[in-house]
Amino acid sequence: MRPKRPTSSSSTRWSTPEGRPMCTRNRVRLSLAGLASLLLFACGEDQASDSPDTGTPDTDLVADADPSDVDTSDADEDADVDPLDALPQRPWPIEARGHFGIGYSYTKIRYVPRGDGEEEREIFISIWYPTLDTEGYEGRYLNSINAPGVLRDPTPAIDPDEPAPLMVFSHGNGSFSVQSYFFAEYLTSHGYVVIAPDHKGNTFGDTGGAVRLESTVYRPQDVSAILDWVEALPEDHALYGTISPSKIALSGHSLGGFTTLATTGATLDMEAVNTGCANDTISNRICEIFENDQNAIFEEGFLDTRFKASIPMTPAGAEVYVPGTSSIEIPTLMWTASRDLTLPNALEGDPLWEAMEGEQHRRIDITNGGHFTFSNLCELLGDAVDDFQEDGCSPTNMGYEEAYHVINAYSMAFLRLQLDGDTSYEAMLDGEDPLSDQLLFDRHE
């Protein structure tokens, strides 16, 4: 059973939200004012009050792109020339960005989830998509983070005869949709559409960075609602008919990794969970998830078979999803970090991985990485926040540029193998000629 089909919240084609990281332990907790001041210092003018993450979007930001912004001076003479034909032949090398420009937009969707008295739920979604436009409005994330080379609401460059693969990305606890924009931009440059929700009730604007997991029951339903929204796009929408229904992947970081595991088939034994919570063998923080009369929904599960591959990054959930990850059948690339302090491998990554079954699953561990290695936080605020420094952003951790490089390249290799059937990447994913000496490779037999 899936959530009821979502609807767009307005007649416009686009709309937008934004990002920070997440965690599922008590150790990382920032005040809203503290992070806002850091964003102001690091990123220039702060317009957080207008961010969709705060729940008060600027209505001027949700309008369609102005057609006058597109340069059509050569339109007549080039009318019979498909600009896509001028691009280098694909597939493009995965060790660098692709040849598409990056378009960014946002909107909000509404759907009726299971739970909460079947009340309508509204969430913002960020959308990245390939474009060939070179001029237009410059993109900004969280209305405060400049996004060089990203245009807001440009014309999509997708051949309907070759629809784009789709990646849905789930942010971590107390974060936001654009927290790992390095990953979204890279995939988009190679022709992907990437959609990331702000998980209402669990964004930075909702929690101030604190660990609050009450909305966990809705996170998997949010990502399924995105697929329903894509399927129901009207004919006048810019992305109508441009997204492949068979090449759909899901990724997420930390609590977003929990969301990824849940949505791709991890099962949960509620009897064991209730016993563990009663006997204090499961942490109080995790047990809080199951105190809102939603247990029947968790027991029913969230599997969405439209997803064909998944990439959880430092996922949470071992206390409740072991041995349930053995039920995951779709190919999974699990990223972990040996120096993760927020979700240590010994408590999370290792047991989640060891419970999985099937040679379709792979794991890559960044031996010198930490929890925030998989987000843009080290780049934006790593020097300013001690908790980030300690958990992925210190000079002794893998540098963020190298981290982006390996995460992007190996993730794309996995997607090409699993979504495109390109077996030439198998040796790379097995660890042959690694792009870094700080990587460990594993595969289930």
DRENDO-1510 file (C-alpha; in Angstrom, 1 decimal, always signed):
<recs>
REC; n; res; u; v; w
REC; 1; MET; +0.0; +0.0; +0.0 .
REC; 2; ARG; +1.4; +3.4; -1.0 .
REC; 3; PRO; +0.4; +6.9; +0.2 .
REC; 4; LYS; -2.5; +8.5; -1.7 .
REC; 5; ARG; -1.4; +10.3; -4.9 .
REC; 6; PRO; +0.0; +13.7; -4.1 .
REC; 7; THR; -1.0; +17.0; -5.7 .
REC; 8; SER; +0.9; +20.1; -6.5 .
REC; 9; SER; +0.1; +22.9; -4.1 .
REC; 10; SER; -0.2; +25.6; -6.8 .
REC; 11; SER; -0.7; +26.1; -10.5 .
REC; 12; THR; +3.0; +27.2; -11.0 .
REC; 13; ARG; +5.5; +24.7; -12.4 .
REC; 14; TRP; +8.2; +25.2; -9.8 .
REC; 15; SER; +8.9; +26.3; -6.2 .
REC; 16; THR; +12.2; +25.7; -3.6 .
REC; 17; PRO; +13.8; +24.6; -0.1 .
REC; 18; GLU; +17.4; +24.0; +1.3 .
REC; 19; GLY; +20.1; +22.4; +3.5 .
REC; 20; ARG; +22.4; +21.3; +6.5 .
REC; 21; PRO; +23.4; +17.9; +7.8 .
REC; 22; MET; +21.9; +15.5; +10.3 .
REC; 23; CYS; +22.7; +12.9; +12.9 .
REC; 24; THR; +20.9; +10.4; +15.1 .
REC; 25; ARG; +22.8; +10.6; +18.3 .
REC; 26; ASN; +22.6; +13.3; +21.1 .
REC; 27; ARG; +26.2; +14.5; +20.6 .
REC; 28; VAL; +25.5; +16.9; +17.7 .
REC; 29; ARG; +23.1; +19.7; +18.6 .
REC; 30; LEU; +23.3; +23.3; +17.5 .
REC; 31; SER; +21.1; +26.2; +18.3 .
REC; 32; LEU; +19.1; +27.6; +15.4 .
REC; 33; ALA; +20.5; +31.1; +16.1 .
REC; 34; GLY; +24.1; +29.7; +16.2 .
REC; 35; LEU; +23.8; +28.0; +12.8 .
REC; 36; ALA; +22.0; +31.0; +11.3 .
REC; 37; SER; +24.8; +33.2; +12.4 .
REC; 38; LEU; +27.4; +30.8; +10.9 .
REC; 39; LEU; +25.5; +30.7; +7.6 .
REC; 40; LEU; +25.4; +34.5; +7.6 .
REC; 41; PHE; +29.2; +34.6; +8.2 .
REC; 42; ALA; +30.1; +31.9; +5.8 .
REC; 43; CYS; +27.6; +32.5; +2.9 .
REC; 44; GLY; +26.9; +36.2; +2.9 .
REC; 45; GLU; +23.4; +37.7; +3.1 .
REC; 46; ASP; +21.1; +35.5; +5.1 .
REC; 47; GLN; +17.5; +35.2; +3.8 .
REC; 48; ALA; +16.5; +32.3; +6.1 .
REC; 49; SER; +13.2; +33.8; +6.9 .
REC; 50; ASP; +12.2; +33.3; +3.2 .
REC; 51; SER; +13.4; +29.7; +3.0 .
REC; 52; PRO; +10.9; +26.9; +2.5 .
REC; 53; ASP; +12.7; +25.2; +5.4 .
REC; 54; THR; +11.2; +27.7; +7.7 .
REC; 55; GLY; +7.7; +27.2; +6.4 .
REC; 56; THR; +7.4; +30.8; +5.1 .
REC; 57; PRO; +8.4; +30.8; +1.5 .
REC; 58; ASP; +8.5; +33.9; -0.6 .
REC; 59; THR; +5.7; +33.6; -3.1 .
REC; 60; ASP; +7.8; +35.5; -5.6 .
REC; 61; LEU; +10.2; +32.6; -5.7 .
REC; 62; VAL; +7.7; +30.0; -6.9 .
REC; 63; ALA; +6.8; +31.5; -10.2 .
REC; 64; ASP; +7.8; +30.0; -13.5 .
REC; 65; ALA; +10.9; +31.1; -15.3 .
REC; 66; ASP; +10.5; +34.1; -17.4 .
REC; 67; PRO; +10.8; +33.1; -21.1 .
REC; 68; SER; +12.5; +36.4; -21.8 .
REC; 69; ASP; +15.5; +35.2; -19.8 .
REC; 70; VAL; +16.3; +32.6; -22.5 .
REC; 71; ASP; +18.5; +33.8; -25.4 .
REC; 72; THR; +16.6; +33.1; -28.6 .
REC; 73; SER; +18.6; +35.3; -30.9 .
REC; 74; ASP; +19.8; +32.4; -33.0 .
REC; 75; ALA; +16.6; +30.4; -32.6 .
REC; 76; ASP; +15.5; +30.7; -36.3 .
REC; 77; GLU; +18.7; +29.6; -37.9 .
REC; 78; ASP; +19.2; +26.8; -35.4 .
REC; 79; ALA; +15.5; +25.6; -35.4 .
REC; 80; ASP; +16.3; +22.4; -37.2 .
REC; 81; VAL; +19.4; +21.6; -35.0 .
REC; 82; ASP; +19.0; +19.6; -31.8 .
REC; 83; PRO; +21.5; +21.0; -29.3 .
REC; 84; LEU; +21.6; +17.6; -27.6 .
REC; 85; ASP; +23.3; +16.3; -30.7 .
REC; 86; ALA; +26.3; +18.7; -30.1 .
REC; 87; LEU; +27.2; +17.0; -26.8 .
REC; 88; PRO; +30.0; +14.4; -26.7 .
REC; 89; GLN; +28.8; +10.9; -27.1 .
REC; 90; ARG; +27.7; +9.2; -23.9 .
REC; 91; PRO; +28.5; +7.5; -21.5 .
REC; 92; TRP; +30.8; +10.2; -20.2 .
REC; 93; PRO; +33.8; +9.5; -17.9 .
REC; 94; ILE; +32.6; +9.2; -14.3 .
REC; 95; GLU; +35.7; +10.7; -12.7 .
REC; 96; ALA; +34.6; +14.2; -13.6 .
REC; 97; ARG; +31.3; +16.2; -14.0 .
REC; 98; GLY; +29.3; +15.6; -17.1 .
REC; 99; HIS; +28.5; +18.0; -19.9 .
REC; 100; PHE; +25.1; +19.2; -18.9 .
REC; 101; GLY; +24.4; +22.4; -17.2 .
REC; 102; ILE; +22.5; +22.3; -13.9 .
REC; 103; GLY; +19.0; +23.6; -13.4 .
REC; 104; TYR; +17.5; +23.9; -10.0 .
REC; 105; SER; +13.9; +24.5; -8.9 .
REC; 106; TYR; +11.6; +23.7; -6.0 .
REC; 107; THR; +7.9; +23.2; -5.4 .
REC; 108; LYS; +5.7; +21.8; -2.7 .
REC; 109; ILE; +3.5; +18.7; -2.9 .
REC; 110; ARG; +0.6; +17.4; -0.8 .
REC; 111; TYR; -0.4; +13.9; -0.1 .
REC; 112; VAL; -2.3; +11.9; +2.5 .
REC; 113; PRO; +0.0; +9.5; +4.3 .
REC; 114; ARG; -0.8; +6.5; +6.5 .
REC; 115; GLY; -1.1; +7.7; +10.1 .
REC; 116; ASP; -1.9; +11.0; +11.8 .
REC; 117; GLY; -5.6; +10.5; +11.2 .
REC; 118; GLU; -5.0; +10.6; +7.4 .
REC; 119; GLU; -4.5; +14.3; +7.5 .
REC; 120; GLU; -2.9; +15.9; +4.4 .
REC; 121; ARG; +0.8; +16.4; +4.6 .
REC; 122; GLU; +2.7; +19.2; +2.7 .
REC; 123; ILE; +6.4; +19.0; +1.9 .
REC; 124; PHE; +8.8; +21.1; -0.1 .
REC; 125; ILE; +11.0; +19.3; -2.7 .
REC; 126; SER; +14.2; +20.5; -4.3 .
REC; 127; ILE; +14.6; +19.5; -8.0 .
REC; 128; TRP; +17.8; +19.4; -10.0 .
REC; 129; TYR; +17.7; +18.7; -13.8 .
REC; 130; PRO; +20.0; +18.9; -16.8 .
REC; 131; THR; +19.9; +22.0; -19.0 .
REC; 132; LEU; +21.9; +23.5; -21.8 .
REC; 133; ASP; +21.0; +27.1; -20.9 .
REC; 134; THR; +24.0; +29.3; -20.0 .
REC; 135; GLU; +22.2; +32.4; -19.0 .
REC; 136; GLY; +19.4; +33.2; -16.5 .
REC; 137; TYR; +18.7; +33.5; -12.8 .
REC; 138; GLU; +21.6; +32.3; -10.7 .
REC; 139; GLY; +20.6; +29.5; -8.3 .
REC; 140; ARG; +21.0; +29.8; -4.5 .
REC; 141; TYR; +20.4; +27.2; -1.8 .
REC; 142; LEU; +18.6; +28.1; +1.4 .
REC; 143; ASN; +18.3; +31.6; -0.1 .
REC; 144; SER; +21.8; +32.2; +1.3 .
REC; 145; ILE; +24.3; +29.7; -0.2 .
REC; 146; ASN; +25.5; +30.7; -3.7 .
REC; 147; ALA; +25.4; +27.9; -6.2 .
REC; 148; PRO; +28.0; +28.8; -9.0 .
REC; 149; GLY; +27.0; +27.3; -12.3 .
REC; 150; VAL; +23.5; +26.5; -11.2 .
REC; 151; LEU; +20.5; +28.2; -12.9 .
REC; 152; ARG; +17.1; +28.6; -11.4 .
REC; 153; ASP; +14.2; +27.3; -13.6 .
REC; 154; PRO; +16.1; +27.1; -16.9 .
REC; 155; THR; +14.9; +25.0; -19.8 .
REC; 156; PRO; +15.3; +21.2; -19.3 .
REC; 157; ALA; +17.6; +19.4; -21.8 .
REC; 158; ILE; +16.1; +15.9; -21.8 .
REC; 159; ASP; +15.2; +13.9; -24.9 .
REC; 160; PRO; +11.7; +12.4; -24.3 .
REC; 161; ASP; +12.9; +9.4; -26.4 .
REC; 162; GLU; +15.7; +8.8; -23.8 .
REC; 163; PRO; +14.1; +9.9; -20.5 .
REC; 164; ALA; +16.4; +10.7; -17.6 .
REC; 165; PRO; +17.1; +8.4; -14.7 .
REC; 166; LEU; +15.8; +9.7; -11.4 .
REC; 167; MET; +17.6; +9.9; -8.0 .
REC; 168; VAL; +15.6; +10.7; -4.9 .
REC; 169; PHE; +17.7; +11.8; -1.9 .
REC; 170; SER; +16.7; +11.8; +1.7 .
REC; 171; HIS; +18.4; +14.2; +4.1 .
REC; 172; GLY; +19.5; +13.4; +7.7 .
REC; 173; ASN; +18.0; +14.3; +11.0 .
REC; 174; GLY; +17.6; +18.1; +11.5 .
REC; 175; SER; +18.9; +18.8; +8.0 .
REC; 176; PHE; +17.4; +19.9; +4.7 .
REC; 177; SER; +17.0; +18.8; +1.1 .
REC; 178; VAL; +20.2; +20.4; -0.3 .
REC; 179; GLN; +22.6; +19.2; +2.4 .
REC; 180; SER; +24.5; +17.1; -0.1 .
REC; 181; TYR; +24.2; +19.3; -3.2 .
REC; 182; PHE; +27.6; +18.2; -4.4 .
REC; 183; PHE; +26.0; +14.8; -5.1 .
REC; 184; ALA; +22.9; +16.2; -6.7 .
REC; 185; GLU; +24.8; +18.5; -9.0 .
REC; 186; TYR; +27.2; +15.8; -10.1 .
REC; 187; LEU; +24.4; +13.4; -11.0 .
REC; 188; THR; +22.5; +16.2; -12.8 .
REC; 189; SER; +25.6; +17.0; -14.9 .
REC; 190; HIS; +25.5; +13.4; -16.2 .
REC; 191; GLY; +21.8; +13.6; -17.1 .
REC; 192; TYR; +19.9; +12.6; -14.0 .
REC; 193; VAL; +16.9; +14.3; -12.5 .
REC; 194; VAL; +17.4; +14.6; -8.7 .
REC; 195; ILE; +14.6; +15.3; -6.3 .
REC; 196; ALA; +15.1; +15.8; -2.5 .
REC; 197; PRO; +12.4; +16.5; +0.0 .
REC; 198; ASP; +12.4; +18.6; +3.1 .
REC; 199; HIS; +11.1; +16.0; +5.6 .
REC; 200; LYS; +8.5; +18.1; +7.4 .
REC; 201; GLY; +9.0; +17.8; +11.2 .
REC; 202; ASN; +12.6; +16.8; +10.8 .
REC; 203; THR; +14.3; +19.7; +9.1 .
REC; 204; PHE; +16.7; +22.1; +10.8 .
REC; 205; GLY; +13.9; +24.7; +10.9 .
REC; 206; ASP; +11.7; +22.2; +12.8 .
REC; 207; THR; +14.3; +20.9; +15.2 .
REC; 208; GLY; +17.1; +23.5; +15.5 .
REC; 209; GLY; +19.6; +20.6; +14.9 .
REC; 210; ALA; +18.3; +18.6; +17.8 .
REC; 211; VAL; +17.6; +14.8; +17.5 .
REC; 212; ARG; +13.9; +14.5; +17.0 .
REC; 213; LEU; +12.6; +11.3; +15.3 .
REC; 214; GLU; +8.9; +11.6; +15.7 .
REC; 215; SER; +8.4; +12.1; +12.0 .
REC; 216; THR; +10.3; +9.0; +11.0 .
REC; 217; VAL; +7.1; +7.2; +10.1 .
REC; 218; TYR; +6.5; +9.8; +7.3 .
REC; 219; ARG; +10.0; +9.9; +5.8 .
REC; 220; PRO; +9.6; +6.8; +3.6 .
REC; 221; GLN; +6.1; +7.9; +2.6 .
REC; 222; ASP; +7.6; +11.3; +1.6 .
REC; 223; VAL; +9.9; +9.7; -1.0 .
REC; 224; SER; +7.2; +7.4; -2.3 .
REC; 225; ALA; +4.9; +10.5; -2.7 .
REC; 226; ILE; +7.6; +12.1; -4.8 .
REC; 227; LEU; +7.3; +9.2; -7.3 .
REC; 228; ASP; +3.6; +9.5; -7.3 .
REC; 229; TRP; +4.0; +13.2; -8.0 .
REC; 230; VAL; +6.3; +12.5; -10.9 .
REC; 231; GLU; +3.9; +10.0; -12.4 .
REC; 232; ALA; +1.1; +12.5; -12.2 .
REC; 233; LEU; +2.9; +15.5; -13.7 .
REC; 234; PRO; +0.5; +17.4; -16.1 .
REC; 235; GLU; +1.4; +17.7; -19.8 .
REC; 236; ASP; +2.3; +21.4; -19.4 .
REC; 237; HIS; +4.9; +20.7; -16.7 .
REC; 238; ALA; +8.5; +21.2; -17.8 .
REC; 239; LEU; +9.5; +17.7; -16.8 .
REC; 240; TYR; +6.4; +15.8; -18.1 .
REC; 241; GLY; +7.5; +12.7; -20.0 .
REC; 242; THR; +11.2; +13.2; -19.4 .
REC; 243; ILE; +11.8; +10.9; -16.4 .
REC; 244; SER; +12.3; +7.2; -16.8 .
REC; 245; PRO; +9.9; +5.0; -15.0 .
REC; 246; SER; +12.3; +2.1; -14.9 .
REC; 247; LYS; +15.6; +3.8; -13.8 .
REC; 248; ILE; +14.8; +5.1; -10.3 .
REC; 249; ALA; +17.2; +5.1; -7.4 .
REC; 250; LEU; +17.1; +6.2; -3.8 .
REC; 251; SER; +19.9; +7.5; -1.6 .
REC; 252; GLY; +20.0; +9.1; +1.8 .
REC; 253; HIS; +22.5; +10.2; +4.5 .
REC; 254; SER; +22.3; +9.1; +8.2 .
REC; 255; LEU; +18.6; +9.1; +9.1 .
REC; 256; GLY; +18.1; +9.5; +5.4 .
REC; 257; GLY; +20.0; +6.1; +5.2 .
REC; 258; PHE; +17.4; +4.7; +7.6 .
REC; 259; THR; +14.7; +6.1; +5.2 .
REC; 260; THR; +16.5; +4.4; +2.3 .
REC; 261; LEU; +16.7; +1.0; +4.0 .
REC; 262; ALA; +13.0; +1.2; +5.1 .
REC; 263; THR; +11.8; +2.2; +1.6 .
REC; 264; THR; +13.8; -0.5; -0.2 .
REC; 265; GLY; +12.6; -3.5; +1.9 .
REC; 266; ALA; +14.2; -3.7; +5.4 .
REC; 267; THR; +11.7; -5.3; +7.7 .
REC; 268; LEU; +11.0; -4.5; +11.4 .
REC; 269; ASP; +10.0; -7.0; +14.0 .
REC; 270; MET; +7.7; -5.0; +16.3 .
REC; 271; GLU; +7.4; -7.7; +18.9 .
REC; 272; ALA; +11.2; -7.7; +19.3 .
REC; 273; VAL; +11.3; -3.9; +19.2 .
REC; 274; ASN; +8.7; -3.6; +22.0 .
REC; 275; THR; +10.6; -6.2; +24.1 .
REC; 276; GLY; +13.9; -4.3; +23.5 .
REC; 277; CYS; +12.4; -1.0; +24.5 .
REC; 278; ALA; +10.8; -2.5; +27.6 .
REC; 279; ASN; +14.1; -4.1; +28.7 .
REC; 280; ASP; +16.2; -1.1; +27.8 .
REC; 281; THR; +18.2; -3.0; +25.2 .
REC; 282; ILE; +17.2; -0.5; +22.6 .
REC; 283; SER; +18.1; +3.2; +23.1 .
REC; 284; ASN; +15.5; +5.5; +24.4 .
REC; 285; ARG; +16.0; +7.8; +21.4 .
REC; 286; ILE; +15.0; +5.0; +19.0 .
REC; 287; CYS; +12.1; +3.8; +21.2 .
REC; 288; GLU; +10.6; +7.3; +21.0 .
REC; 289; ILE; +9.9; +6.6; +17.4 .
REC; 290; PHE; +7.4; +3.9; +18.4 .
REC; 291; GLU; +5.5; +5.9; +21.0 .
REC; 292; ASN; +3.0; +7.6; +18.7 .
REC; 293; ASP; +0.6; +4.7; +17.9 .
REC; 294; GLN; +2.2; +4.2; +14.5 .
REC; 295; ASN; +3.6; +0.7; +15.2 .
REC; 296; ALA; +1.2; -1.0; +12.8 .
REC; 297; ILE; +2.5; +1.2; +10.0 .
REC; 298; PHE; +6.1; +0.2; +10.8 .
REC; 299; GLU; +5.1; -3.4; +11.0 .
REC; 300; GLU; +3.4; -3.2; +7.6 .
REC; 301; GLY; +6.5; -1.7; +6.1 .
REC; 302; PHE; +7.3; +0.9; +3.5 .
REC; 303; LEU; +8.7; -1.1; +0.6 .
REC; 304; ASP; +8.3; +0.7; -2.7 .
REC; 305; THR; +9.2; -1.6; -5.6 .
REC; 306; ARG; +9.6; +1.3; -8.1 .
REC; 307; PHE; +13.1; +1.9; -6.7 .
REC; 308; LYS; +15.6; -0.3; -8.6 .
REC; 309; ALA; +18.8; +0.6; -6.7 .
REC; 310; SER; +19.8; +2.3; -3.5 .
REC; 311; ILE; +22.8; +4.1; -2.0 .
REC; 312; PRO; +22.5; +4.6; +1.8 .
REC; 313; MET; +25.3; +6.7; +3.2 .
REC; 314; THR; +26.3; +6.1; +6.9 .
REC; 315; PRO; +22.8; +4.8; +7.6 .
REC; 316; ALA; +21.1; +4.6; +11.0 .
REC; 317; GLY; +18.8; +1.9; +12.2 .
REC; 318; ALA; +20.8; -1.2; +13.3 .
REC; 319; GLU; +18.9; -1.4; +16.6 .
REC; 320; VAL; +15.6; -2.1; +14.7 .
REC; 321; TYR; +16.6; -3.1; +11.2 .
REC; 322; VAL; +18.9; -6.0; +12.1 .
REC; 323; PRO; +18.3; -8.7; +10.9 .
REC; 324; GLY; +15.6; -7.0; +8.7 .
REC; 325; THR; +18.1; -5.7; +6.1 .
REC; 326; SER; +18.3; -9.3; +4.9 .
REC; 327; SER; +15.0; -8.7; +3.3 .
REC; 328; ILE; +16.4; -6.0; +0.9 .
REC; 329; GLU; +16.5; -7.4; -2.6 .
REC; 330; ILE; +17.3; -4.5; -4.8 .
REC; 331; PRO; +21.0; -3.8; -5.4 .
REC; 332; THR; +22.4; -1.6; -2.6 .
REC; 333; LEU; +25.7; +0.3; -2.3 .
REC; 334; MET; +26.3; +1.1; +1.4 .
REC; 335; TRP; +28.7; +3.9; +2.2 .
REC; 336; THR; +30.3; +4.0; +5.6 .
REC; 337; ALA; +33.1; +5.8; +7.3 .
REC; 338; SER; +35.6; +4.2; +9.7 .
REC; 339; ARG; +35.9; +7.4; +11.8 .
REC; 340; ASP; +32.2; +8.1; +12.0 .
REC; 341; LEU; +31.5; +9.2; +15.6 .
REC; 342; THR; +27.8; +9.9; +15.2 .
REC; 343; LEU; +26.9; +6.5; +13.8 .
REC; 344; PRO; +30.0; +4.3; +14.5 .
REC; 345; ASN; +30.5; +1.4; +12.2 .
REC; 346; ALA; +30.6; -1.1; +15.1 .
REC; 347; LEU; +27.1; -0.1; +16.2 .
REC; 348; GLU; +25.5; +0.8; +12.9 .
REC; 349; GLY; +27.3; +0.2; +9.6 .
REC; 350; ASP; +28.8; -3.2; +10.4 .
REC; 351; PRO; +25.7; -5.0; +11.7 .
REC; 352; LEU; +23.4; -3.4; +9.0 .
REC; 353; TRP; +25.8; -4.7; +6.3 .
REC; 354; GLU; +26.5; -8.1; +7.9 .
REC; 355; ALA; +22.7; -8.8; +8.0 .
REC; 356; MET; +22.3; -8.1; +4.2 .
REC; 357; GLU; +22.2; -11.1; +1.9 .
REC; 358; GLY; +23.0; -11.3; -1.8 .
REC; 359; GLU; +25.8; -10.7; -4.2 .
REC; 360; GLN; +24.0; -7.6; -5.6 .
REC; 361; HIS; +25.0; -5.7; -2.5 .
REC; 362; ARG; +28.3; -3.8; -2.1 .
REC; 363; ARG; +29.9; -1.7; +0.6 .
REC; 364; ILE; +32.6; +1.0; +0.4 .
REC; 365; ASP; +34.1; +2.3; +3.6 .
REC; 366; ILE; +36.1; +5.6; +3.7 .
REC; 367; THR; +38.7; +4.7; +6.3 .
REC; 368; ASN; +39.6; +8.4; +7.0 .
REC; 369; GLY; +36.0; +9.7; +6.7 .
REC; 370; GLY; +33.5; +10.8; +9.3 .
REC; 371; HIS; +29.8; +11.3; +9.5 .
REC; 372; PHE; +29.7; +14.6; +7.7 .
REC; 373; THR; +32.0; +13.5; +4.9 .
REC; 374; PHE; +28.9; +12.7; +2.9 .
REC; 375; SER; +27.4; +16.3; +3.1 .
REC; 376; ASN; +28.5; +19.8; +2.1 .
REC; 377; LEU; +28.9; +20.7; +5.8 .
REC; 378; CYS; +32.6; +20.3; +5.9 .
REC; 379; GLU; +33.0; +22.7; +3.0 .
REC; 380; LEU; +30.5; +25.3; +4.4 .
REC; 381; LEU; +31.0; +25.2; +8.1 .
REC; 382; GLY; +33.7; +22.6; +8.9 .
REC; 383; ASP; +36.2; +25.2; +10.2 .
REC; 384; ALA; +33.5; +26.9; +12.4 .
REC; 385; VAL; +31.8; +24.0; +14.2 .
REC; 386; ASP; +33.7; +21.7; +16.6 .
REC; 387; ASP; +31.2; +18.8; +16.2 .
REC; 388; PHE; +31.8; +18.8; +12.4 .
REC; 389; GLN; +35.6; +19.1; +12.9 .
REC; 390; GLU; +35.5; +16.0; +15.1 .
REC; 391; ASP; +33.3; +14.0; +12.8 .
REC; 392; GLY; +34.7; +14.2; +9.3 .
REC; 393; CYS; +35.9; +17.8; +8.8 .
REC; 394; SER; +39.3; +17.8; +10.5 .
REC; 395; PRO; +42.6; +18.2; +8.7 .
REC; 396; THR; +43.2; +14.5; +9.4 .
REC; 397; ASN; +40.1; +13.4; +7.6 .
REC; 398; MET; +39.8; +12.9; +3.9 .
REC; 399; GLY; +39.4; +16.4; +2.4 .
REC; 400; TYR; +36.0; +17.2; +1.2 .
REC; 401; GLU; +37.0; +17.7; -2.5 .
REC; 402; GLU; +38.5; +14.2; -2.5 .
REC; 403; ALA; +35.5; +12.8; -0.7 .
REC; 404; TYR; +33.1; +14.4; -3.3 .
REC; 405; HIS; +35.3; +12.8; -6.1 .
REC; 406; VAL; +35.2; +9.2; -4.8 .
REC; 407; ILE; +31.6; +9.3; -3.6 .
REC; 408; ASN; +30.4; +10.6; -6.9 .
REC; 409; ALA; +32.5; +8.4; -9.1 .
REC; 410; TYR; +31.8; +5.1; -7.3 .
REC; 411; SER; +28.1; +5.9; -6.9 .
REC; 412; MET; +27.8; +6.6; -10.6 .
REC; 413; ALA; +29.7; +3.4; -11.4 .
REC; 414; PHE; +27.1; +1.5; -9.3 .
REC; 415; LEU; +24.2; +3.2; -10.9 .
REC; 416; ARG; +25.5; +2.5; -14.4 .
REC; 417; LEU; +25.9; -1.1; -13.5 .
REC; 418; GLN; +22.5; -1.5; -11.9 .
REC; 419; LEU; +20.3; +0.8; -13.9 .
REC; 420; ASP; +22.1; +0.6; -17.3 .
REC; 421; GLY; +23.4; -2.9; -17.1 .
REC; 422; ASP; +27.0; -1.7; -17.9 .
REC; 423; THR; +29.2; -4.5; -16.5 .
REC; 424; SER; +32.4; -2.6; -17.3 .
REC; 425; TYR; +32.3; -1.0; -13.8 .
REC; 426; GLU; +32.3; -4.3; -11.9 .
REC; 427; ALA; +36.1; -4.4; -11.5 .
REC; 428; MET; +36.1; -0.8; -10.3 .
REC; 429; LEU; +33.4; -1.5; -7.7 .
REC; 430; ASP; +35.4; -4.6; -6.6 .
REC; 431; GLY; +38.3; -2.2; -5.7 .
REC; 432; GLU; +40.5; -2.6; -8.8 .
REC; 433; ASP; +42.8; +0.5; -9.3 .
REC; 434; PRO; +41.0; +2.5; -6.5 .
REC; 435; LEU; +40.7; +6.2; -6.8 .
REC; 436; SER; +42.0; +6.6; -3.3 .
REC; 437; ASP; +44.0; +4.5; -0.9 .
REC; 438; GLN; +41.5; +5.4; +1.9 .
REC; 439; LEU; +38.8; +3.0; +0.6 .
REC; 440; LEU; +37.8; -0.5; +1.7 .
REC; 441; PHE; +35.6; -2.6; -0.6 .
REC; 442; ASP; +33.3; -5.4; +0.3 .
REC; 443; ARG; +30.7; -7.5; -1.5 .
REC; 444; HIS; +28.2; -10.1; -0.3 .
REC; 445; GLU; +28.6; -13.5; -1.9 .
</recs>
